[in-house]
Structure formats: structure tokens, C-alpha cells
Amino acid sequence: MDMPTSVTELLRHAIEEDIGHGDITSSLIIPEDSEAKALFIAKGSFVLAGFPFARLVFHILDQSVSFQTFHAEGAIVRKGDVLGEVAGKTRLLLAGERTSLNILQRLSGIATKAKIVDTRKTTPCHRFMEKYAVRMGGGVNHRFGLFDGILIKDNHIEAVGGIREAVALAKSGHHLAKIEVEVENLKDLEEALAAKADIIMLDNMSIQDMAEAVKITDGRVALEASGNVTLDTVRQVAETGVDMISIGALTHSVTAADISLKIVR
């Protein structure tokens, strides 16, 4: 996987944040020439994601560190499974332990939840990694940022005076991207249809209104359900017949997977 420079720099900063001027404990206790290997062990069941970034953490510390994985990204792993192995200078293994685990645990937690469409509600500067985790969990990425998709939201509509005006302005730019419009009720849905939006986001609508929106559009445009959708209500939303369901909680309210890194001899 091609790694953006921004991700590499982010991981460098994360390592520096943890190590600072040096690992005092390891420098006092571990001989400089000591070598060891350490195993990543699952302490629960989850979908695995994040090893490319965990590997990069150790390679930033020292390119000679050996790194192996025993399960594919996106695999379902069980408690007690040995997920991977890292080998090299003992001090380096301990230096990279916490940063690599923080990333691996968070991304595996995201992958375990992801089954639908994500949002831009990600940890600042972690979007590349967190959207990667969504894909590993079987989910689908929505637009990455403001630069790769047209999504006309309530504030855009308010600023220009209406849905028709906003869509017309977007179309006048002759952009190749599809135009998605956020609507809050069935009246706005009709206006978005009349304006010939490509995708319509049903924002915070009731289950009944979403089902009615599916009937009204009758397949003419793709419908995305959004707003206060949880993993507990997603089945009801899906049964309305919408095409996509976006859940910000996939990335902003994740529970980290439980993984340990154990030195072995």
C-alpha cells in the first residue's frame, strides 16, 4: 500500500510524543545489544486492521526490525490468536510498543464496526488510516474531504437561498463529480428531485418519512440516510429501501480492540 507522506510524518510525531528524550526505563534496564522478539496477541474477537501502519512505526525506529503478520487485514480473529511478530533490538521493540498498539487497536475497533458508509467525522490527521479501517471491515468510504465530492448541506442552502439555487450553481461549474443534496423533509426532497440532484441525503428523517422518500423517488436517484443512525437502528433504516446509510460513529465513537504485545524468548 502506498503510504502518504502525511501519514509517515504523523507516525513520526506519535513516536516522538511517546519517547520524548528517550525511554528512561529501558535505557536503565535493557542492555543496548539485547535482542528479542515480541508477539501481537488478540485479547478478544474482532476484525483485524492496521498492521501496515504498525509495521511502519517500527521501521521508522529502525529499518532492520523484522515484522511478520499471521492474519490478513480484514480477517476475523479470536481471543488468543497470535496476530504478528516483531523482532529486533529489545529497546526498539519497547519504544514502538505503545504507538503501534494504539493504532492497531483503534483501527481494528473501527473495522469491527464498519458495515456501511463512513463520514468525515474522523480523528484529526488520522482520516487516511481510519477510512482504511472502514474498508477493511467491509464498509464503504464516502468522500475523503471537501475536495473530492459535492455535498450541498443545510448551511450551503441557507447561504444561497434554496435547494434549486444551490444545485444550479453547482451544475454551472461543469464539475464531473455527482451532486449530493441534504434534505430534512419530504418537501425539500421534491425540490431536490426537481433540481435534478444526483444523490439525496435524508438527514434526521423518521423511518416512516425515509420509507416514503423511497416511494417518491422510485429509483430515480440514490438515497443516503444520515443523522443519528446507530448500529442498533441501522436494520430498520436499511429496511426502508435507501441505497446508503452513513454513520459517523464508525470512526468518532469507536471502542478499541484489545491487543497486547508480549516479549518472548
C-alpha positions in Angstrom: 0.0 0.0 0.0 1.3 3.4 -1.0 1.7 5.4 2.2 1.1 9.2 2.1 3.9 11.3 3.4 1.5 12.9 5.8 0.8 9.5 7.4 4.5 8.8 7.8 5.1 12.2 9.4 2.0 11.7 11.7 3.5 8.4 12.9 6.9 10.1 13.5 5.2 12.7 15.7 3.3 10.0 17.5 6.6 8.2 18.3 8.2 11.4 19.4 5.2 12.2 21.6 5.7 8.9 23.5 9.5 8.6 23.6 10.4 12.3 24.0 14.1 12.5 25.0 14.3 8.7 25.5 12.8 5.7 27.2 14.4 6.1 30.7 13.2 2.7 32.0 14.5 0.6 29.1 17.9 2.5 28.9 18.5 1.7 32.6 17.3 -2.0 32.5 17.8 -3.3 29.0 21.4 -3.9 27.6 22.0 -1.9 24.4 22.9 -5.1 22.5 19.9 -7.1 23.7 17.7 -8.6 21.0 14.3 -10.2 21.3 11.0 -10.9 19.5 7.5 -9.9 20.5 4.1 -11.3 19.6 0.9 -9.3 18.9 -1.8 -11.3 20.7 -5.6 -10.8 20.4 -7.3 -10.5 23.7 -10.8 -10.6 22.2 -12.6 -11.3 19.0 -12.6 -8.5 16.3 -11.8 -7.7 12.7 -8.1 -7.0 12.2 -6.9 -3.8 10.6 -3.8 -1.6 10.9 -0.7 -3.7 10.5 0.7 -1.7 7.6 0.8 1.3 10.0 2.1 -0.7 13.0 4.9 -2.0 10.8 5.8 1.5 9.7 6.1 2.6 13.3 8.9 0.0 13.9 10.6 0.8 10.5 10.7 4.5 11.4 12.6 3.5 14.5 14.9 1.1 12.7 14.6 -0.4 9.1 16.3 -3.6 10.3 13.4 -4.6 12.6 11.8 -7.8 11.3 8.0 -7.7 11.1 5.7 -10.6 10.2 1.9 -10.9 10.2 0.0 -14.1 10.5 -3.5 -12.9 9.6 -4.8 -10.9 6.6 -6.1 -7.4 7.0 -9.9 -7.6 7.4 -9.7 -11.1 8.9 -11.9 -12.0 11.9 -9.6 -13.0 14.7 -10.3 -14.7 18.1 -9.1 -14.3 21.6 -5.6 -15.8 22.0 -4.7 -15.6 18.3 -1.1 -14.6 17.6 -1.6 -11.8 15.0 2.0 -11.0 14.2 5.6 -10.9 15.3 8.3 -8.2 15.5 11.9 -8.9 16.2 15.0 -6.7 16.7 16.7 -4.7 19.4 14.8 -5.1 22.6 14.9 -1.4 23.3 13.4 -0.6 19.9 10.6 -3.1 20.4 9.7 -1.4 23.7 10.0 2.0 22.1 7.4 1.2 19.4 5.1 -0.9 21.6 2.6 1.7 22.7 2.3 3.7 19.5 1.9 0.6 17.3 -0.7 -0.8 19.7 -2.6 2.4 19.9 -3.0 2.4 16.1 -3.7 -1.3 15.7 -6.3 -1.3 18.5 -8.2 1.7 17.2 -8.2 0.7 13.6 -9.3 -2.9 14.5 -12.0 -1.4 16.6 -13.2 0.7 13.6 -13.0 -2.3 11.2 -15.1 -4.4 13.6 -18.0 -1.9 13.5 -17.8 -0.9 9.8 -20.5 -2.4 7.6 -21.8 0.7 5.8 -20.7 4.2 4.7 -18.4 6.4 6.8 -18.2 10.2 7.1 -15.6 12.9 7.6 -16.1 12.7 11.4 -12.6 11.3 12.0 -9.7 11.9 14.4 -7.8 15.0 13.1 -5.0 13.9 10.7 -5.9 10.2 11.1 -8.5 10.1 8.3 -6.4 8.1 5.9 -5.9 5.3 8.4 -9.4 5.4 9.8 -11.1 5.2 6.4 -8.7 2.4 5.5 -10.0 0.6 8.6 -13.6 1.1 7.5 -12.8 -0.6 4.1 -11.1 -3.5 5.9 -14.3 -4.0 7.9 -16.3 -4.3 4.7 -17.6 -0.8 4.8 -17.6 1.9 2.0 -15.8 5.2 2.1 -17.8 8.4 1.5 -15.9 11.4 0.2 -12.5 11.8 1.8 -12.7 15.5 2.2 -14.2 18.7 0.9 -12.1 18.4 -2.3 -13.4 15.1 -3.8 -17.2 15.3 -3.6 -20.0 17.8 -3.9 -22.3 17.7 -0.9 -24.7 20.6 -0.6 -25.7 20.8 3.1 -28.1 23.0 5.1 -25.7 25.9 5.5 -24.9 26.0 1.8 -28.7 26.1 1.1 -29.3 28.8 3.6 -26.4 30.9 2.3 -27.7 30.9 -1.3 -31.4 30.9 -0.7 -32.6 27.5 -1.6 -32.0 24.0 -2.9 -32.7 24.8 -6.6 -30.3 27.8 -6.4 -27.6 25.7 -4.8 -27.9 22.8 -7.3 -28.0 25.2 -10.2 -24.8 26.9 -9.0 -23.1 23.6 -8.6 -24.1 22.5 -12.1 -22.9 25.7 -13.6 -19.3 24.8 -12.6 -19.4 21.9 -15.0 -17.8 19.7 -12.4 -17.5 15.9 -13.1 -18.5 14.9 -9.6 -22.0 13.9 -8.8 -24.1 16.4 -6.8 -25.5 15.3 -3.5 -28.0 17.4 -1.6 -29.0 17.2 2.0 -32.8 17.4 2.8 -34.6 17.3 6.0 -38.2 16.7 4.9 -40.3 15.4 2.0 -41.0 18.9 0.7 -37.2 19.5 0.3 -36.9 16.1 -1.2 -39.3 17.1 -4.0 -37.3 20.3 -4.6 -34.0 18.3 -4.8 -35.6 16.0 -7.3 -36.9 18.9 -9.4 -33.4 20.4 -9.3 -32.0 17.1 -10.7 -29.6 16.3 -7.9 -27.7 13.0 -8.4 -27.9 11.8 -4.8 -30.1 12.9 -2.0 -29.2 12.7 1.7 -32.1 12.1 4.0 -31.0 13.9 7.2 -32.5 13.0 10.5 -35.7 11.8 8.9 -38.1 9.4 10.7 -38.3 5.8 9.5 -41.7 6.5 8.1 -40.5 9.5 6.1 -37.5 7.6 4.7 -39.8 4.8 3.5 -42.0 7.4 1.9 -38.9 9.1 0.3 -38.0 5.7 -1.3 -41.5 5.5 -2.8 -41.4 9.1 -4.1 -38.0 8.8 -5.8 -38.8 5.3 -7.2 -35.2 4.7 -8.1 -34.7 8.0 -10.0 -31.8 9.0 -7.7 -29.7 7.3 -5.0 -30.8 7.9 -1.4 -28.5 8.2 1.6 -29.8 8.0 5.1 -27.8 10.0 7.7 -28.1 11.6 11.1 -28.5 9.9 14.4 -28.3 6.4 12.8 -26.8 3.9 15.2 -25.8 0.3 14.9 -28.9 -0.5 16.9 -31.3 1.2 14.4 -29.4 0.6 11.2 -31.5 -2.5 10.3 -34.8 -0.5 10.5 -33.2 2.2 8.3 -32.0 -0.4 5.8 -35.4 -2.0 5.5 -36.8 1.4 4.2 -35.0 0.7 1.0 -32.5 3.5 1.0 -29.3 2.9 -1.0 -26.7 4.0 1.5 -26.5 4.6 5.3 -23.8 6.8 6.7 -22.8 6.6 10.4 -20.3 9.0 11.9 -20.0 6.7 14.9 -18.0 4.3 12.8 -15.0 6.5 13.4 -15.8 9.1 16.0 -17.1 6.8 18.8 -15.1 3.6 18.3 -14.3 1.1 21.0 -10.6 0.0 20.6 -9.9 -3.7 20.1 -7.9 -5.4 22.9 -4.4 -6.4 21.7 -1.2 -6.9 23.6 2.5 -7.0 22.5 4.4 -9.6 24.5 8.2 -10.0 24.6 9.1 -13.7 24.2 12.4 -15.5 24.4 
